[in-house]
Every structure is written in structure tokens, then in C-alpha cells.
Amino acid sequence: MKHTKPYVPTDYAGKLAKTFLRNPLTIVLGIFLLSIGYLALMVMPREENPQMVVSGSTVIVALPGASAAEIQKVIVQPLERKMKEVKGVEHIYGRAMDNVGIITAAFYIGEKKEDSNLKVYDKIMQNLDILPAGAMNPIIKPLDIDIDIPIVSVAFFSKTQDMSTTELYDRVKKIQHHINGLDNVAVTQLKGGHKHQFNIEVDLNKLSAYNLSMGQITQAVQSLAYSVPAIKNTSKENTIVMLGVENAIESSKDIGNIIVAQYMGSPIHLSQVAKIDDSYDIQNFKSATISVKDETGKFTPMKEQVTLTVSKLQGTNAVLIADAVKKELEIYKEFLAQNGISYVITRNDGERANEAVNELVFHLLLSIVIIAILLVLVLGWRESLIVTFTVPAILAITLFIAYLTGQTINRITLFAFLLSLGLLVDAAIIVIENIHRHYHSIESIHETPDELMIKATDEIGPPTNIATLAIIMTMVPMAFVGQMMGQFMKPIPANVPVALIASLFVAYIFTPYLAVRMLKKPDHNEKGDH
């Protein structure tokens, strides 16, 4: 009988195998890893595409009564020159219209939103003196990709013909208020509808006859409205339309009774020089229609609709928010039915994200099954089961670390897992193949199973570590890709190296642990052995 000294591992692979081979906590560790991976899969926010860090700000400056050419010269161009001084700005877009100038600064992809918005705010506040006299205070609106791109859109339309667009808008606005209060909802908007509004059409002939100016009309109306009405400088049929008069006004008579001036000791009321209508926002030329299928499958005639859009906070679960919106709509189903209003969900990114994630998870499981079948044909069903177990354990570690680092589950994250799936099993296959070789080698007949496991794992440690490190190095350059493509592909260099490192530890710890319990050492013919 040949006796050998106990094998002493020299590499971390063998040392890990020796530490966990007979440790009762190994199975506890395996269950723990699978559990945290499953919990991470359940609680991680789901969305269709990865988070993009897009920074930008829009500056709006109003100058009532100024033409587009004047706005371009005294507002847009000076502010564009100042915005170029802000560090990190990639593009600047200026637009001049009658009464208002708009300047948009787009920062390089990846610039922090908070810092970028603060830079723009500081620059504008430091240069208020360059604005012309009469210009209103600038309005600075940060751009937010999470808020600007909704995840849910709901189209509301009336089933009756006698409901006006303003009535439809007012009823949907009640629902909007409650949906905006849901958890993790950033902002809601109504589009396509018409708001209730008083419209004032000023007769230029009467204005001239009373020797009045548009400035006097504006100041008079401002005393009743909380905001300066916008003045449309284009005239039609010798009238000027003043828009945007909003306040707690009960009727058009309240506006008509405004005294705009005194003439020969008598007051001149607004109704004497203008026509006031209780109508809708006629300056809103946008409208939207929808056609839906009826019970017979035929499309109904086009109907005016109001669209409610819902945006989420950054890093939150689109699936949960979309489900919450659907539940809230169910609560108002009776209210909508009583008012003759129906709705159709025209966009649901939460549902699409969930379908995309579930589909990729299915393909991930399918890939694991295919790998298991191939290993059964090459090594055997016991070896196949051992390697198959390591894949969920590796993915569990990767998912949990991704959750801790604030990532979300999206198409690119799962694509990174699919990309690395073939690489993840390499270490486990190498370990189990070497164990299989030692088990069937007649030279190892006198070695105990524990010694075989430690020796087989220790032998392949250095080359496997170097090979894995080489693969990780190929992923590192992808982390330095800039602009939008770098942001979009960020989950790949963030998750693939983690998965590969996890595959080494799982292969060195669990493969020998399972092999010593599942594999059977073959009976060798000991004839001729000593």
C-alpha cells in the first residue's frame, strides 16, 4: 500500500477548496448567496433601458412687446455668449420669438445634473445687468430625462358628442391631481386638451378713437389677473387678441367692467373697446384625436382626447409605478363612466420593461439548461449538476452587488449577464474537469477524495486566475467610452468583471464541496500496484 504525505496547496484556489471542503457553513453560504440574489432580482428597480445622465438647462426671458428680431439682439445673443463661459457645456441653442427668448444649454453626457444646473443658475444671476429694461426675471428650467420622458401615457376621450374639450380637460385634471400624489411619481402633465380661459379681442379702431394704448389695456387687465396677459402681435380683421387672463373670475362681465382710462370725465370700460368671450385657450393650436375599437372590432370615428403623462423619479421601479397608476385609474372608473369618459393606456414602459426583463431571464435560464445538457454529454450528469449550480450562485452575487451600487435591471444589464454566461462557467468547468481527470487516473488510487479535490483545484488555480484576469482587462476599456454610448453600455463593464471574479470564488469553493459528495470514485484494477 502506497502512502503519501497530505497535499499542501500553494495557490489561493487550493487554499479556498481546503477551507470550505468539510466546513458545515459552506452549504449555509450557498443558500445565503442564492437568497440574496433572488431578493435582489425582486427588489431591484426595473426599467427598459439603463439610466442616462443627461444634463441641461433652459433659460426663458420674456420682454413684452418686443419683436423676434429685438429679442434675438438684446436677449438671445448676449445670453448665448455668457452660457459659453460655463464649463462642461457642449451645445447652446437659442430661439427668439415675439415677446420671449429661449436659450438651452446642453452639457456633455455624464456631467452631474445638480452641478450643471447650479453653474447655469449662477451664471445667469451674475449677469442680470445685461438684460434690457422691461425684461422680466429669467425662468431657469433644468432638463431631466426621467421627468421629460414619461413612462405611462393615458388617453381620455368622451363617449358623448355634447362634452366640450374644456369640460373633458377639467374632469381629467381632477384625476391628475391624485395620480401625481402616488409614491415615486415625479410629475404628471396633461396634453392635447384645452383649458378654460377668457379671451379679449381689442378693436384697434376703438382703441385709436379713445386715444388709448395697448400698454394701458395690459395694465388694467393685470390688476385683475395674477399674471401679465400675453399679447399676440399678429392682427386679424383689425383686432388684437390678448390671451392668458387667469384668476378667480366668475364671468366675462367682471373683465368687461374694468376701467381702463378716463375720457372727458367719464370712465372707459374694457367692454367699450374690446370683446370678451368666456371660452378656451385659443392660442393653443395643438390638438389630439384618438380612434378605438368598439365591441364589434371596428374603429370608432376620431374623437378629441386629453393625454395624461406620468414620469417617475430617477432610480425607481417603472413596473411598480405603472401598476400603481393602473390601480388608481380603476378607482375612478365609476366616476369616468358617470361622466361618459373612457380611457386607453397608450404607453406603459413598466409593462414593456417587465416583459423585456422576464424574456431575458427566460433566455438566461434556457442558456443554463443548454450548458447543462452539453456537460452531461461530455463529462456526465453529476458533473453537469455541479457546474449548473455554480451559475445561479455567480449571478446571485453579481445581482446583489449591482443592487448595492444602485443599478437597475434593464435590457443592457441582463445582456451583460448573457454575454458573460459562457465565461462564467469556464472556471467551474476547468475545476470539475481536473477533478474528473484525477478521479479516473490510476495514479491517484491511493489518494483520499479530499486530497484529490484540493490537489485538482490547486493545480488549475494560477492559469485560471490569469485567464480570467485577461478577460476582465478586455472589458476595462469599455468603461472609458464617453458620451451617450458609454452611458448606455455602462452596465457591461460594471457587471461582467464582477461576475468573472465571483465565478472564481464560486468555482474554488463550491465545485470541490459538491464534487466530493456527488462524484463516485471508480474502481481501478490494482493488479501490479504496490
Residue pairs with C-beta under 8 A, 6 or more apart in sequence:
1 446
2 446
2 529
2 530
3 446
4 446
4 447
4 451
6 451
7 14
7 447
7 451
7 454
7 455
7 458
9 15
9 17
9 18
9 454
9 455
9 457
9 458
10 458
11 458
11 461
11 462
11 465
12 461
12 465
12 508
13 431
13 457
13 458
13 460
13 461
13 464
13 465
13 504
13 508
14 454
14 455
14 457
14 458
14 459
14 461
15 458
16 457
16 505
16 508
16 509
17 453
17 454
17 457
17 458
17 508
17 509
17 512
17 513
18 454
20 26
20 29
20 509
20 510
20 512
20 513
21 450
21 453
21 454
21 512
21 513
21 516
22 450
26 509
26 510
26 513
27 513
29 509
30 389
30 393
30 510
33 393
33 396
33 397
34 392
34 393
34 396
35 396
36 396
36 400
37 392
37 393
37 395
37 396
37 397
37 399
37 400
38 396
39 400
40 396
40 399
40 400
40 402
40 403
41 361
41 399
41 409
43 403
44 317
44 399
44 402
44 403
44 407
44 408
44 409
45 315
45 316
45 317
45 318
45 408
45 409
46 317
46 318
46 319
46 350
46 353
46 354
46 357
46 408
46 409
46 410
47 151
47 317
47 318
47 349
47 353
47 408
47 409
47 410
48 318
48 349
48 352
48 353
48 356
48 410
48 411
49 410
49 411
49 412
49 488
50 407
50 408
50 410
50 412
50 413
50 487
50 488
50 490
50 491
51 146
51 314
51 315
51 408
52 109
52 145
52 484
52 487
52 488
53 109
53 110
53 111
53 112
53 113
53 487
54 107
54 109
54 113
54 143
54 145
55 88
55 106
55 107
55 108
55 111
55 112
55 113
55 116
55 117
55 143
56 104
56 105
56 106
56 107
56 116
56 142
56 143
57 104
57 105
57 116
57 117
57 120
57 121
57 140
57 141
57 142
57 143
58 102
58 103
58 104
58 105
58 140
58 141
58 142
58 143
59 79
59 83
59 102
59 103
59 104
59 105
59 120
59 124
59 138
59 139
59 140
59 141
60 100
60 101
60 102
60 138
60 139
60 140
60 141
61 75
61 79
61 100
61 101
61 103
61 131
61 135
61 136
61 138
61 139
62 99
62 100
62 135
62 136
63 70
63 71
63 74
63 75
63 99
63 100
63 101
63 132
63 134
63 135
63 136
64 99
64 134
64 136
64 218
64 228
64 230
64 231
65 99
65 134
65 214
65 215
65 231
66 74
66 98
66 99
67 98
67 233
68 96
68 97
68 98
69 96
71 96
71 97
71 98
71 99
71 100
71 101
72 94
72 96
72 101
74 131
74 132
75 96
75 101
75 131
75 132
75 135
76 94
76 95
76 96
76 101
76 102
76 103
77 94
78 127
78 130
78 131
79 94
79 101
79 103
79 124
79 127
79 130
80 92
80 94
80 103
82 123
82 124
82 127
82 130
83 89
83 92
83 103
83 105
83 120
83 123
84 92
85 123
86 105
86 119
86 120
86 123
87 119
88 107
88 108
88 111
88 116
88 119
89 105
89 106
89 107
89 108
90 106
90 107
90 108
91 105
91 106
92 103
92 104
92 105
92 106
93 103
93 104
93 106
94 101
94 102
94 103
94 104
95 101
95 102
95 103
95 104
96 102
98 233
99 230
99 231
99 233
104 143
105 120
106 143
107 116
108 482
108 483
109 482
109 483
109 484
109 486
109 487
110 482
110 483
110 486
110 487
113 142
113 144
117 140
117 142
120 140
120 142
121 140
124 138
124 140
128 138
131 138
144 186
144 314
146 186
146 311
146 312
146 313
146 314
147 186
147 187
147 311
148 311
149 311
150 189
150 309
150 310
150 311
150 347
150 349
151 310
151 311
151 312
151 318
151 321
151 322
151 347
151 348
151 349
151 350
152 309
152 310
152 321
152 322
152 325
152 345
152 347
152 348
152 349
152 350
153 307
153 308
153 309
153 310
153 345
153 346
153 347
154 307
154 308
154 310
154 325
154 329
154 343
154 344
154 345
154 346
155 288
155 290
155 305
155 306
155 307
155 343
155 344
155 345
155 346
156 168
156 171
156 172
156 305
156 306
156 307
156 308
156 336
156 341
156 342
156 343
157 168
157 290
157 292
157 303
157 304
157 305
157 306
157 341
157 342
157 343
157 344
158 168
158 303
158 304
158 340
158 341
159 340
159 341
159 342
160 340
163 339
163 340
163 341
164 280
165 193
165 194
165 280
165 287
165 304
165 306
166 193
166 194
166 195
166 196
166 280
168 193
168 304
168 306
168 341
169 190
169 193
169 194
169 195
169 196
169 306
170 196
171 336
171 339
171 341
172 190
172 193
172 306
172 308
172 341
173 190
175 308
175 328
175 329
175 332
175 335
176 188
176 190
176 308
178 328
178 332
179 185
179 188
179 308
179 310
179 325
179 328
180 187
180 188
182 321
182 324
182 325
182 328
183 321
183 324
184 312
184 313
184 316
184 317
184 320
184 321
185 310
185 311
185 312
185 313
185 321
185 324
185 325
186 311
186 312
186 313
187 311
188 308
188 309
188 310
188 311
189 308
189 309
190 306
190 307
190 308
190 309
191 286
191 288
191 306
191 307
191 309
192 286
192 287
192 288
192 304
192 305
192 306
192 307
193 306
194 280
194 281
194 284
194 287
195 280
195 281
195 284
196 280
197 243
197 244
197 245
197 246
197 279
197 280
197 281
197 282
198 245
198 249
198 252
198 255
198 276
198 277
198 278
198 279
199 241
199 242
199 243
199 245
199 276
199 277
199 279
199 282
200 217
200 221
200 229
200 241
200 242
200 243
200 245
200 255
200 270
200 274
200 275
200 276
201 239
201 240
201 241
201 242
201 274
201 275
201 276
201 277
202 214
202 217
202 239
202 240
202 241
202 242
202 273
202 274
203 238
203 239
203 273
203 274
203 275
204 235
204 238
204 239
204 240
205 238
206 272
206 273
206 274
207 213
207 214
207 217
207 273
210 261
210 263
210 268
210 272
210 273
211 263
212 260
212 261
212 268
212 273
214 231
214 240
216 260
216 261
217 242
217 260
217 270
217 273
217 274
218 228
218 229
218 231
218 242
220 258
220 259
220 260
220 261
220 270
221 229
221 242
221 245
221 255
221 258
221 270
222 228
222 229
223 258
224 245
224 247
224 249
224 254
224 255
224 258
225 244
225 245
225 246
225 247
226 246
226 247
227 244
227 246
229 242
229 243
229 244
229 245
230 242
230 243
230 244
230 283
231 240
231 242
231 243
232 240
232 241
232 242
232 243
232 283
233 240
239 275
241 282
241 283
242 274
243 281
243 282
243 283
244 281
244 283
245 255
249 255
251 278
252 276
252 277
252 278
255 270
255 276
256 269
256 270
256 271
256 276
257 269
257 270
257 271
258 269
258 270
259 267
259 268
259 269
259 270
260 268
260 269
260 270
260 273
261 267
261 268
262 268
270 276
287 304
288 304
288 305
288 306
288 307
289 302
289 303
289 304
289 305
290 302
290 303
290 305
290 344
290 346
291 299
291 300
291 301
291 302
291 303
292 299
292 300
292 342
292 344
293 299
293 300
294 300
307 346
310 321
310 325
312 318
312 321
315 406
315 408
317 350
318 349
318 350
318 353
319 350
319 351
319 353
319 354
320 350
321 350
322 348
322 349
322 350
322 351
323 350
326 345
329 343
336 342
336 343
353 410
356 410
356 411
357 409
357 410
357 411
357 414
360 411
360 414
360 415
360 417
360 418
361 414
363 418
364 395
364 414
364 417
364 418
364 421
367 418
367 421
368 388
368 391
368 392
368 421
371 387
371 388
371 391
371 421
371 425
372 384
372 385
372 387
372 388
373 384
375 383
375 384
375 387
375 388
375 429
376 384
379 432
379 433
379 436
380 436
382 518
382 519
382 520
383 432
383 433
383 436
383 515
383 519
385 514
385 518
386 428
386 432
386 510
386 511
386 514
386 515
386 518
387 425
387 428
387 429
387 432
387 511
389 510
389 514
390 424
390 425
390 428
390 503
390 506
390 507
390 510
390 511
391 421
391 424
391 425
391 428
393 502
393 506
393 510
394 424
394 499
394 502
394 503
394 506
395 417
395 424
395 499
397 498
397 499
397 502
397 505
397 506
398 417
398 495
398 498
398 499
398 502
401 498
402 413
402 491
402 494
402 495
402 498
405 494
407 413
407 491
407 494
407 495
410 491
412 488
412 489
412 490
412 491
412 492
413 491
413 495
415 491
415 492
416 491
416 492
416 494
416 495
416 496
416 499
417 495
417 499
419 492
419 496
420 495
420 496
420 499
420 500
423 471
423 496
423 499
423 500
423 503
424 499
424 500
424 503
425 503
426 464
426 467
426 468
426 503
427 464
427 468
427 503
427 504
427 506
427 507
427 508
428 503
428 506
428 507
428 511
430 460
430 464
430 507
431 456
431 457
431 460
431 464
431 507
431 508
431 511
431 512
432 511
432 515
434 456
434 457
434 459
434 460
435 452
435 453
435 456
435 457
435 511
435 512
435 515
435 519
436 519
437 456
438 444
438 447
438 452
438 455
438 456
439 452
439 519
439 521
439 522
440 522
442 524
442 529
444 452
445 524
445 526
445 529
447 455
449 516
449 521
450 516
453 512
453 515
453 516
454 512
456 512
457 508
457 511
457 512
461 508
464 504
464 507
465 504
468 500
468 501
468 503
468 504
471 500
472 496
472 497
472 500
472 501
475 492
475 493
475 496
475 497
476 493
476 497
478 489
478 492
478 493
479 486
479 490
479 493
479 494
480 486
481 489
